[in-house]
Amino acid sequence: MSIDDLRNEIDIIDEKIVDLLNERAKFVLKIGEIKQQNRSQVYVPNREQEVYLRITSKNKGPLSNECLKAIYRELMAGSLVLEKAIRVSYLGPEGTFSYFAAKQKFGSSVEYIPARGIECVFSDVAGNRCDYGIVPVENTIEGGIRETLNMFVKHDVKVCSEIILPIHHYLMANCKKEEIRKVFSKPQILTQCKNWLAVNIPCIELIEVSSSAEAARIVAGAQKSEEGRCFAVIGNSEISHKYGLKILFENIEDDPSNTTRFFVLGKEYSGPSGKDKTAIMCYVKNRSGALVEILGPFKSYSINLTNIESLPTRKKAWEYCFYLDFDGHVSDQNVQKALEEISKKCFDVKILGSFPKGD
């Protein structure tokens, strides 16, 4: 067969795919009607996980599983919007890692609302101004994001999903490396690149700003002045296109395994997917051995504890709560038994959510 013949075959298949996608969309609309009648949540993370598992198990190639998941991610995002107009709050402005994490989860079809800070994302969800919110919760280099964890003490929102995003940093400017006088970025990014900066452009002034996207905006705006032409920014490569900056160096993070975990905030819990995690807050009296008493049931019921952070309650001096997340869903029998025992050791246990593990 010639190339034209093969392309004609592809065109015929594409027509069938379009018909099938729209046929699928008709069922999505019917499901949306039922959800509205029952006042059920539109985004169902455990169902999303089921779809990914099913399509990858059926995949015989040559397309990779990641390629199929990317296609279905956009398909499911478009399906969400058919059911309801979705608004997603994220730590802005556009171009931050939170923005790219949000796009990785919800695709291009939903409306993204940039927030000025992590607390604003929580407030957007708690106040029903947005359906979902995206916040960073943990980094492999710096550990737990305490600003995010502290917000769970203050706001009544649920964790309904998580996103795992590999973090790569790029040095961008419109001048040569030797001409750079100042480097702008958020404090965490500068910390994650400090060894590279010390070796490659030592004695450069480092300017901390609220986000890498804000840094890019400042640098792009300063380009008109002679001094501004010597400014550089560190951030995600995508912001170079938005702000007209050239990428000078790629992957300058000191740790190539640098990864950030994000939470998807919502107002309802997620059902079990078979591969879940649960996050809780434990409020304890200030006494010796309180933490040991909390941790005991995890060992007794063979539950893998994946993270623990101590946080002030901000209600009374030297009174603390503990953030914990662990493998399993709150509906699992061993998790229920462990939580029952933990509750006896605390004056309050707040279940933040059970959600599918991020890939």
C-alpha positions in Angstrom: 0.0 0.0 0.0 1.1 3.6 -0.7 1.4 6.3 1.9 -1.8 7.9 0.5 -3.6 4.5 0.9 -2.4 4.2 4.5 -3.5 7.7 5.3 -6.9 7.0 3.8 -7.2 4.0 6.2 -6.2 6.3 9.1 -8.9 8.8 8.1 -11.6 6.1 8.1 -10.4 5.0 11.6 -10.4 8.6 12.8 -14.0 9.0 11.7 -15.0 5.9 13.7 -13.1 7.2 16.7 -14.9 10.6 16.6 -18.3 8.8 16.4 -17.3 6.5 19.3 -16.1 9.5 21.4 -19.4 11.3 20.9 -21.3 8.1 21.7 -19.3 7.9 24.9 -20.1 11.6 25.6 -23.8 10.8 25.4 -23.5 8.3 28.3 -21.4 10.9 30.2 -24.3 13.4 29.9 -26.8 10.8 31.2 -24.5 10.1 34.2 -24.2 13.9 34.8 -28.0 14.1 35.0 -28.1 11.4 37.6 -25.3 13.0 39.6 -27.2 16.3 39.6 -30.4 14.6 40.8 -28.4 12.8 43.6 -26.2 15.9 44.2 -23.1 13.7 43.8 -19.6 15.0 43.1 -18.7 15.3 39.5 -15.0 14.4 39.8 -14.7 10.8 41.1 -11.0 10.0 41.6 -11.5 6.2 42.2 -13.4 6.0 39.0 -10.6 7.8 37.2 -8.2 5.3 38.6 -10.4 2.4 37.4 -10.4 3.8 33.8 -6.6 4.1 33.7 -6.1 0.6 35.1 -8.6 -0.9 32.6 -7.3 0.8 29.5 -3.7 0.0 30.3 -4.5 -3.6 31.0 -6.2 -3.9 27.6 -3.3 -2.1 25.8 -1.3 -4.4 23.4 0.7 -1.7 21.8 2.3 -0.1 19.9 1.1 2.9 21.9 2.7 3.2 25.3 0.5 3.1 28.5 1.6 6.7 29.2 0.4 7.8 25.8 -3.0 6.2 26.3 -3.3 7.7 29.8 -2.5 11.2 28.4 -5.2 10.8 25.8 -7.8 9.6 28.4 -6.8 12.3 30.8 -7.9 14.9 28.3 -10.9 12.9 27.4 -12.1 12.6 31.0 -11.4 16.3 31.6 -13.7 17.1 28.7 -16.3 14.7 30.1 -16.2 16.5 33.4 -17.1 19.8 31.8 -20.0 18.1 30.0 -21.4 17.2 33.4 -20.7 20.6 35.0 -18.6 23.7 34.5 -15.5 23.0 36.7 -13.4 25.7 38.3 -10.0 24.7 39.7 -8.0 27.0 42.0 -4.2 26.7 42.1 -1.2 28.6 43.5 -0.7 31.1 40.7 0.1 32.9 38.6 -0.1 30.8 35.4 3.2 29.0 34.9 3.9 27.8 38.4 4.5 24.1 39.2 1.0 24.1 40.8 -0.4 25.2 37.5 1.3 22.3 35.6 0.2 19.8 38.3 -3.4 21.0 37.9 -3.1 20.6 34.1 -1.7 17.1 34.5 -4.7 16.2 36.6 -7.6 18.1 34.9 -6.4 18.7 31.3 -7.3 21.7 29.2 -11.1 21.8 29.4 -11.7 23.1 33.0 -11.4 26.8 34.1 -8.3 27.5 36.1 -8.3 30.2 38.7 -4.9 31.5 40.0 -4.8 32.2 43.7 -2.3 34.6 45.4 -1.3 32.1 48.1 -1.9 28.6 49.5 -4.5 29.8 52.0 -6.4 31.5 49.1 -6.6 28.1 47.4 -8.1 26.6 50.6 -10.5 29.5 50.9 -11.6 29.2 47.3 -12.6 25.5 47.9 -14.0 26.0 51.4 -16.1 29.0 50.2 -17.4 27.2 47.1 -15.8 29.7 44.8 -14.0 26.8 43.1 -14.8 23.1 42.9 -11.3 21.9 43.5 -7.9 23.3 44.5 -4.3 22.2 43.9 -1.7 22.8 46.6 1.8 21.4 47.1 2.1 19.2 50.2 5.5 17.5 50.1 8.8 17.7 48.3 11.5 14.9 48.2 14.2 17.4 49.0 12.5 19.8 51.5 10.0 17.5 53.1 6.5 18.5 54.1 5.1 21.9 52.9 4.2 23.3 56.4 2.2 26.2 55.0 -0.2 23.7 53.3 -0.4 21.3 56.3 -1.2 24.2 58.7 -4.2 25.2 56.5 -5.8 21.8 57.3 -6.0 23.0 61.0 -7.9 26.1 59.9 -10.1 25.1 56.9 -12.6 22.3 56.5 -11.7 20.8 53.1 -11.1 17.2 52.0 -8.2 15.6 50.1 -9.7 13.7 47.2 -6.6 13.0 45.1 -2.9 13.4 44.8 -0.5 14.4 41.9 3.1 13.3 41.7 5.1 15.8 39.6 8.8 15.5 38.7 10.5 18.9 39.2 13.0 20.1 36.7 14.5 23.6 36.8 15.7 25.8 33.9 17.9 28.9 33.8 16.3 31.4 31.4 17.5 34.8 30.3 18.0 37.0 27.2 21.7 37.4 27.8 24.8 35.2 28.1 25.6 33.4 31.3 28.6 35.7 31.9 26.4 38.8 31.7 23.9 37.6 34.4 23.9 39.9 37.4 20.7 38.8 39.3 18.7 35.6 39.4 15.0 35.6 40.4 12.9 32.7 41.6 11.0 31.4 44.6 13.0 30.5 47.7 12.5 26.8 47.4 13.7 26.7 43.8 16.8 28.7 44.6 17.5 26.3 47.5 17.1 23.3 45.2 19.6 24.7 42.7 22.1 26.2 45.2 25.0 23.9 44.3 24.6 24.4 40.6 24.5 28.2 41.1 27.5 28.2 43.4 29.6 26.3 40.8 28.4 27.9 37.6 27.5 31.5 38.4 29.0 32.2 41.9 28.6 35.6 43.6 25.4 36.3 41.7 22.7 38.2 43.6 19.7 35.8 44.2 16.3 37.5 44.5 13.4 35.7 46.2 9.9 36.2 44.9 6.5 34.5 45.4 6.7 32.2 42.4 8.8 31.3 39.4 6.1 32.7 37.1 6.2 36.0 39.0 10.0 35.9 38.7 9.6 35.5 34.9 7.1 38.4 34.7 9.5 40.6 36.6 12.5 39.7 34.4 10.6 40.0 31.2 9.3 43.5 32.3 12.8 44.6 33.2 14.3 43.7 29.8 13.7 47.2 28.5 16.3 48.7 30.9 20.0 48.1 30.5 20.3 46.5 33.9 17.2 44.4 33.3 18.8 42.7 30.3 21.2 41.1 32.7 18.5 39.4 34.8 17.7 35.7 34.8 15.0 33.4 36.2 14.8 29.8 37.3 11.6 27.9 36.7 9.7 25.5 34.5 10.7 25.6 30.8 7.1 26.4 29.7 7.4 30.0 31.1 10.1 30.7 28.7 7.6 30.7 25.8 5.0 32.8 27.7 7.5 35.5 28.7 9.9 35.5 25.7 13.0 34.2 27.5 15.7 31.9 26.2 16.6 28.7 28.0 20.3 28.8 28.8 20.6 25.6 30.9 18.3 22.6 31.5 17.8 20.5 34.6 19.9 22.5 36.9 18.3 21.1 40.1 20.9 19.6 42.4 18.9 16.4 42.9 17.7 14.7 39.6 15.0 12.8 41.6 13.4 16.1 42.8 9.7 15.5 42.9 6.8 17.3 44.5 3.5 15.8 45.7 0.3 17.9 45.3 -3.1 17.4 46.9 -6.4 17.9 45.1 -8.7 19.6 47.5 -12.5 19.1 47.4 -15.5 19.0 49.6 -16.2 15.2 49.6 -14.2 12.0 50.2 -13.1 9.7 47.4 -14.3 6.1 47.3 -11.8 3.1 47.5 -9.8 2.3 44.3 -7.8 -0.6 45.7 -4.6 1.4 45.8 -5.2 4.2 48.2 -3.7 6.4 50.9 -5.4 8.2 53.9 -4.4 11.5 55.5 -5.4 12.4 59.1 -4.8 15.1 61.7 -4.4 13.9 65.3 -4.8 16.4 68.2 -3.1 15.2 71.4 -2.7 16.4 74.9 0.8 17.7 75.8 2.1 14.6 77.7 5.0 12.2 77.5 4.6 9.3 75.1 1.7 10.8 73.2 3.2 10.2 69.8 4.3 6.7 70.6 0.7 5.8 71.5 -0.5 7.1 68.2 2.0 5.2 66.2 1.4 1.8 67.9 -1.8 0.9 66.1 -0.1 1.3 62.7 2.3 -1.5 63.6 -0.4 -3.6 65.2 -2.5 -3.6 62.0 0.4 -3.8 59.5 -0.3 -0.3 58.1 2.6 1.4 56.3 3.0 5.0 57.6 4.2 7.2 54.7 4.6 10.6 56.3 4.4 12.3 59.7 4.7 16.0 60.6 4.2 17.8 63.9 2.3 21.1 63.8 1.2 23.7 66.3 -2.5 23.9 66.8 -2.3 27.7 67.1 -5.0 27.5 69.8 -2.8 27.0 72.8 1.0 27.5 73.3 3.0 24.2 73.1 -0.1 22.2 72.1 0.5 20.2 69.0 -1.3 18.1 66.4 0.3 15.5 64.1 -0.3 15.2 60.4 0.0 11.6 59.2 -0.6 9.8 55.9 -0.5 6.1 55.3 -1.3 3.3 52.9 -5.0 2.1 52.8 -8.5 3.5 52.6 -10.6 4.6 55.5 -13.1 1.9 54.6 -10.5 -0.9 54.9 -11.1 -3.0 58.0 -7.5 -2.7 59.4 -7.6 1.1 58.9 -10.9 1.4 60.7 -9.6 -0.7 63.7 -6.4 1.4 63.8 -8.3 4.7 63.8 -10.6 3.4 66.6 -7.5 2.8 68.8 -5.9 6.1 67.8 -9.1 8.0 68.6 -8.9 6.8 72.2 -5.4 8.3 72.5 -6.4 11.7 71.1 -8.9 14.4 72.0 -9.7 14.7 68.3 -8.9 12.9 65.0 -9.7 14.6 61.7 -9.8 12.5 58.6 -8.6 14.7 55.8 -9.4 12.2 53.1 -8.7 8.8 51.5 -7.6 9.0 47.9 -5.9 7.0 45.1 -2.2 6.9 45.2 -0.5 9.1 42.6 1.7 7.5 39.9 
